[in-house]
Amino acid sequence: MLLMVAWRRPGCSLPDDDTSLARWARVSAKTWARIRPRVMAFWTLGEAGEWVQSRLSQEQLRASQRASVARENGTRGGRPKSLKNKDPENPAGLQKETQEKASISISKDNPIVPQSKLDIEGPFREFRATYPKRDGSQDWAKAKPRFAALIGKGIPPDRLIASAQAYRAEAVRQGKLGTSYVKQAATFLSGSWEEYGGASDAEPGNDPHPAAWPRNLPAPSLVKSTWHSGKWPRDAWGAEPGEQGSRVPAAIAAEWTAERVAGGEGAALAAGLRLVEAAEFPAKGTSALTTSAHKIPRAAC
């Protein structure tokens, strides 16, 4: 939708206004804030404060040149003879211009969808393999066109796959994997996918995936809490942090391990202090004789 709007605007550009961009992309402000970094990664903010897309600008320039050639030919009483040079950068003829416009023009009622099934086959297979199994049908026949439609709207395939991974991890933690409580994939792609993927785990304005973090894992905070819980979904996320072949970067895994060790030592120390306090300061109602009977003789220490 953003490509269509830019094509029809002067300068083939978009204003740097999140409210307008969210409306044109047909998503809520909350959803736009989450997908904006990846969608606008394909655009460049110009000096005039307008977003431009280099490929789209080139296509508009070519279409404009073809239209100019067609107008010139019309004033001469028709199209010229076909040139021996078939260079597409120097087109001549009205028919070619019409074909170009038809290939770029986008209907308001239809989202931008991949022109070839090959554009979604690979990502959809990965999404299907990642999505949690359930007791019953997943309705993949409906899920596939919905997956394609989301990609057509500018949602990166990795985002949908990461959402499926996060949902699978939740199903594992809650003991719902393989039951009828797992949503059908078609239902998940109708809107539930936006609730997963780790965007809510990050601080506002920060990318939930740091530069060193792999894109085939959910947000670090979700992965970390799952690892600490002891319910690691190995079939979905691979080897655990610190193991050979783990997707979690070694430096991050080392930090998590240090935190876990520090947390365990702190808990043990606190428990020891409580035992000492109980021995030195018995609760009210406990006789000194009873307390002394339970004390360890100093000589024995």
C-alpha positions as CSV (number, residue, x, y, z in Angstrom):
1,M,0.0,0.0,0.0
2,L,2.8,2.4,0.8
3,L,4.3,1.8,-2.7
4,M,0.9,2.6,-4.3
5,V,0.5,5.8,-2.2
6,A,4.1,7.0,-3.1
7,W,3.6,6.3,-6.8
8,R,0.6,8.6,-6.9
9,R,2.1,11.4,-4.8
10,P,4.3,14.2,-6.2
11,G,7.9,13.3,-6.1
12,C,7.1,9.6,-5.7
13,S,7.6,10.0,-1.9
14,L,6.0,9.6,1.5
15,P,5.9,12.2,4.3
16,D,7.7,11.4,7.5
17,D,4.5,11.1,9.5
18,D,3.8,7.9,11.4
19,T,0.1,8.6,11.7
20,S,-0.3,8.8,7.9
21,L,2.0,5.9,7.2
22,A,0.1,3.7,9.6
23,R,-3.2,4.6,8.0
24,W,-1.9,4.0,4.5
25,A,-0.4,0.6,5.6
26,R,-3.8,-0.2,7.0
27,V,-2.5,-1.1,10.5
28,S,-3.0,0.3,13.9
29,A,-0.6,2.7,15.4
30,K,0.7,0.0,17.8
31,T,1.3,-2.4,15.0
32,W,3.0,0.2,12.9
33,A,5.4,1.1,15.7
34,R,6.4,-2.5,15.9
35,I,6.8,-3.1,12.1
36,R,8.1,0.3,11.1
37,P,11.9,-0.4,11.4
38,R,11.7,-3.3,9.0
39,V,9.2,-1.8,6.5
40,M,11.1,1.5,6.3
41,A,14.4,-0.2,6.0
42,F,13.7,-0.3,2.3
43,W,13.1,3.4,2.1
44,T,15.5,6.4,2.4
45,L,14.7,9.7,4.2
46,G,15.7,12.5,1.9
47,E,16.9,16.0,2.8
48,A,13.4,17.4,2.3
49,G,12.0,15.1,5.0
50,E,10.3,12.8,2.6
51,W,10.7,9.0,2.4
52,V,11.8,7.7,-1.1
53,Q,12.2,4.3,-2.5
54,S,15.0,4.1,-5.2
55,R,13.5,1.3,-7.3
56,L,10.1,2.9,-7.3
57,S,11.6,6.3,-8.3
58,Q,13.4,4.6,-11.2
59,E,10.3,2.9,-12.4
60,Q,8.3,6.2,-12.3
61,L,11.1,8.0,-14.2
62,R,11.0,5.3,-16.9
63,A,7.2,5.4,-17.1
64,S,7.4,9.2,-17.4
65,Q,10.0,8.9,-20.2
66,R,7.8,6.5,-22.1
67,A,4.8,8.7,-21.8
68,S,6.9,11.6,-23.2
69,V,8.0,9.5,-26.1
70,A,4.3,8.5,-26.8
71,R,3.2,12.1,-26.7
72,E,5.9,13.1,-29.2
73,N,5.0,10.3,-31.5
74,G,1.3,11.3,-31.3
75,T,2.2,14.8,-32.6
76,R,4.0,13.3,-35.5
77,G,1.0,11.3,-36.6
78,G,1.9,7.9,-35.1
79,R,4.6,5.8,-33.6
80,P,8.0,5.5,-35.4
81,K,9.4,2.4,-36.8
82,S,10.9,-0.1,-34.4
83,L,14.5,0.7,-33.7
84,K,17.2,-1.9,-34.2
85,N,18.5,-1.1,-30.7
86,K,16.2,-2.9,-28.3
87,D,17.6,-1.2,-25.3
88,P,14.8,-1.1,-22.6
89,E,16.3,2.1,-21.3
90,N,15.3,3.9,-24.5
91,P,11.8,2.7,-25.2
92,A,9.6,3.9,-28.1
93,G,6.0,3.2,-28.5
94,L,2.7,3.6,-26.6
95,Q,2.1,-0.1,-26.1
96,K,5.2,-0.6,-24.0
97,E,4.2,2.3,-21.8
98,T,0.7,0.8,-21.2
99,Q,2.3,-2.5,-20.2
100,E,4.6,-0.8,-17.8
101,K,1.8,1.0,-16.1
102,A,-0.2,-2.2,-15.9
103,S,2.7,-3.9,-14.1
104,I,3.2,-1.2,-11.5
105,S,-0.4,0.0,-11.0
106,I,-1.9,-1.4,-7.7
107,S,-5.5,-1.6,-6.9
108,K,-6.7,-0.1,-3.7
109,D,-8.8,-3.2,-3.0
110,N,-5.9,-5.7,-3.5
111,P,-2.7,-5.8,-1.3
112,I,0.7,-6.1,-2.8
113,V,1.2,-9.9,-3.1
114,P,4.2,-11.8,-4.4
115,Q,4.1,-12.3,-8.2
116,S,5.3,-15.9,-7.9
117,K,4.5,-18.7,-5.6
118,L,8.2,-19.1,-5.1
119,D,8.3,-15.9,-3.2
120,I,6.4,-17.4,-0.2
121,E,6.9,-21.2,-0.6
122,G,10.2,-21.3,1.3
123,P,9.2,-19.0,4.2
124,F,5.8,-20.7,4.4
125,R,7.4,-24.1,4.7
126,E,9.5,-22.8,7.6
127,F,6.5,-21.2,9.3
128,R,4.6,-24.5,9.0
129,A,7.5,-26.5,10.4
130,T,7.8,-24.0,13.3
131,Y,4.1,-23.6,14.2
132,P,3.1,-25.7,17.3
133,K,1.2,-29.0,16.6
134,R,-2.3,-29.3,17.7
135,D,-5.0,-32.0,18.2
136,G,-7.0,-31.4,15.1
137,S,-6.8,-29.6,11.7
138,Q,-4.6,-26.5,11.2
139,D,-6.5,-25.4,8.1
140,W,-3.4,-24.9,6.1
141,A,-5.5,-24.2,3.0
142,K,-6.7,-20.9,4.5
143,A,-3.4,-20.2,6.4
144,K,-1.3,-20.0,3.2
145,P,-3.2,-17.2,1.5
146,R,-3.3,-15.3,4.7
147,F,0.5,-15.7,5.1
148,A,0.9,-14.4,1.6
149,A,-1.4,-11.5,2.2
150,L,0.6,-10.4,5.3
151,I,3.9,-10.5,3.3
152,G,2.2,-8.5,0.6
153,K,1.3,-5.8,3.2
154,G,5.0,-5.5,4.1
155,I,5.3,-7.8,7.1
156,P,8.7,-9.6,6.9
157,P,8.4,-13.4,6.7
158,D,11.0,-13.6,9.6
159,R,8.5,-11.7,11.8
160,L,5.8,-14.2,11.2
161,I,8.1,-17.1,11.8
162,A,9.4,-15.6,15.0
163,S,5.8,-15.1,16.2
164,A,5.2,-18.8,15.6
165,Q,8.3,-19.7,17.5
166,A,7.2,-17.5,20.4
167,Y,3.7,-19.1,20.4
168,R,5.2,-22.6,20.3
169,A,7.4,-21.7,23.3
170,E,4.3,-20.5,25.2
171,A,2.5,-23.7,24.3
172,V,5.4,-25.8,25.7
173,R,5.5,-23.8,28.9
174,Q,1.8,-24.1,29.5
175,G,1.6,-27.8,28.5
176,K,-0.7,-27.1,25.6
177,L,1.5,-28.4,22.8
178,G,-0.3,-31.1,20.8
179,T,-3.7,-30.3,22.3
180,S,-6.9,-28.7,20.9
181,Y,-6.0,-25.5,22.9
182,V,-3.4,-24.6,20.3
183,K,-5.0,-22.1,17.8
184,Q,-5.4,-23.1,14.2
185,A,-2.6,-21.6,12.0
186,A,-5.3,-19.8,9.9
187,T,-6.7,-18.2,13.1
188,F,-3.2,-17.3,14.3
189,L,-2.5,-15.5,11.1
190,S,-5.7,-13.5,11.3
191,G,-4.3,-11.3,14.0
192,S,-3.1,-13.4,17.0
193,W,0.5,-13.4,15.6
194,E,0.8,-9.7,16.5
195,E,0.7,-10.7,20.2
196,Y,3.9,-12.7,19.9
197,G,7.4,-12.1,18.7
198,G,8.9,-10.3,21.6
199,A,8.1,-6.7,20.7
200,S,6.3,-6.0,23.9
201,D,9.3,-7.3,25.9
202,A,11.6,-4.5,24.8
203,E,11.7,-1.0,26.1
204,P,9.7,1.5,23.9
205,G,11.7,2.8,21.0
206,N,14.3,0.0,21.2
207,D,14.8,-2.8,18.7
208,P,13.8,-6.1,20.5
209,H,16.5,-7.9,18.4
210,P,20.0,-6.4,19.0
211,A,22.5,-6.5,16.1
212,A,24.2,-9.8,17.3
213,W,20.8,-11.6,17.9
214,P,19.7,-14.2,15.3
215,R,16.5,-13.4,13.5
216,N,15.3,-17.1,13.7
217,L,14.8,-16.7,17.5
218,P,12.2,-14.7,19.4
219,A,13.2,-11.7,21.5
220,P,16.1,-12.2,23.9
221,S,14.0,-11.6,27.0
222,L,11.6,-14.4,26.0
223,V,14.4,-16.8,25.2
224,K,16.2,-16.0,28.5
225,S,13.1,-16.5,30.7
226,T,12.3,-19.8,28.9
227,W,15.8,-21.0,29.5
228,H,15.7,-20.1,33.2
229,S,12.4,-21.9,33.5
230,G,14.1,-25.2,32.5
231,K,11.5,-25.8,29.7
232,W,13.7,-25.2,26.6
233,P,11.9,-26.1,23.3
234,R,14.9,-27.8,21.7
235,D,12.9,-28.9,18.6
236,A,12.0,-25.3,17.8
237,W,15.0,-23.3,19.0
238,G,17.8,-25.9,18.7
239,A,20.6,-26.3,21.3
240,E,20.4,-24.5,24.6
241,P,22.5,-21.4,25.4
242,G,26.1,-22.5,26.1
243,E,25.8,-25.7,24.2
244,Q,27.7,-26.4,20.9
245,G,25.6,-25.2,17.9
246,S,23.3,-22.9,20.0
247,R,21.8,-20.0,18.1
248,V,22.2,-17.8,21.1
249,P,25.5,-15.9,20.7
250,A,28.2,-17.2,23.0
251,A,28.8,-13.8,24.7
252,I,25.1,-13.5,25.6
253,A,24.9,-17.1,26.8
254,A,27.9,-16.4,29.1
255,E,26.2,-13.4,30.6
256,W,23.0,-15.4,31.3
257,T,25.1,-18.3,32.8
258,A,26.9,-15.8,35.1
259,E,23.6,-14.3,36.2
260,R,22.2,-17.8,36.9
261,V,25.3,-18.8,39.0
262,A,25.2,-15.5,40.9
263,G,21.5,-15.9,41.6
264,G,22.0,-19.4,42.9
265,E,24.9,-18.4,45.2
266,G,22.8,-15.5,46.5
267,A,19.9,-17.8,47.4
268,A,22.2,-20.2,49.2
269,L,23.9,-17.4,51.2
270,A,20.5,-16.0,52.2
271,A,19.3,-19.5,53.4
272,G,22.5,-19.9,55.4
273,L,22.0,-16.6,57.1
274,R,18.4,-17.5,58.0
275,L,19.7,-20.7,59.7
276,V,22.3,-18.8,61.7
277,E,19.7,-16.2,62.8
278,A,17.3,-19.0,63.9
279,A,20.0,-20.6,66.0
280,E,21.2,-17.4,67.6
281,F,17.8,-15.7,68.1
282,P,15.2,-18.4,68.8
283,A,11.5,-17.6,68.3
284,K,9.4,-16.4,71.3
285,G,8.1,-19.3,73.4
286,T,11.1,-21.5,72.8
287,S,13.0,-22.2,76.0
288,A,16.7,-21.6,76.3
289,L,17.2,-25.2,77.3
290,T,15.6,-26.4,74.1
291,T,17.6,-24.0,72.1
292,S,20.9,-24.9,73.6
293,A,20.2,-28.6,73.2
294,H,20.0,-28.0,69.4
295,K,23.2,-25.9,69.2
296,I,26.3,-27.5,67.9
297,P,29.0,-27.5,70.6
298,R,31.8,-25.1,69.8
299,A,34.4,-27.7,70.6
300,A,32.9,-30.0,68.0
301,C,33.4,-27.3,65.4
